């Protein structure tokens, strides 16, 4: 039986503006299970980042409940790992110092934090750059540091908000393959946001699409691919059919 990692039950949320309330979610229900890789897609402004803010605790629902592993969590900050689109590495800190931030925040001594990170550098493809500064690394390498920092937060529920959108096409493919390898090794639960339908199909077990606004439910599409995967799997007829279906859904949402 699947164990729920994240559940939203009858959640409603709105922003306040000069013109009044702007409803985003209305009586919204959503669940992802332990160990799943789930992707959310939808047009800009549809509510994807708002959903992340609610799950991380950066925002609170106006109504409804949010559960993490079947526990009602009113205060969720620190219980969920978050990796934003920009790496947000501190330019005055070296790579190992940036990676150590979540451990230092927890009160770990710097030297102990550095020793723990040293054990992970090779696994994350960062051997030899630990004493470099962020500006000396490529975009893909900086995102590896950002993911390492997210892992070191200690959370096994990870929210990744378009982490590869700023990368060039080749680096993006490389990072997608690398992320899948890391996820399969560690078995975290990942909720991923992207605008890229191919990326969603390649990475995910299930894909959810924002359709209406305010949103009461997300359209769900299962990805009929076994693991491990390679990119050429996306050329299979069934995957091309799913891709066209997703694109048509998104087009309909944008034109409505």
Secondary structure, 3 states (H helix, E strand, C coil): CCCEEEEEEEEEEEEEECCEEEEEEEEEEEEEECCCEEEEECCCCCCHHHHHHHHHCCCCCCEEEEEECCEECCCCCCCCEEECCCCCCCCCCEHHHHHCHHHHHCCCCHHHHHHHHHCCCCCCCCCCCCCCEHHHCCHHHHHHHHHHHHHCCCCCEEEEECCCCCCCHHHHHHHHHHHHHHHHHHCCEEEEECCCHHHHHHHCCEEEEECCCCECCEEEEECCCCCCCCHHHHHCHHHHHHHHHHHHHHHHHHHC
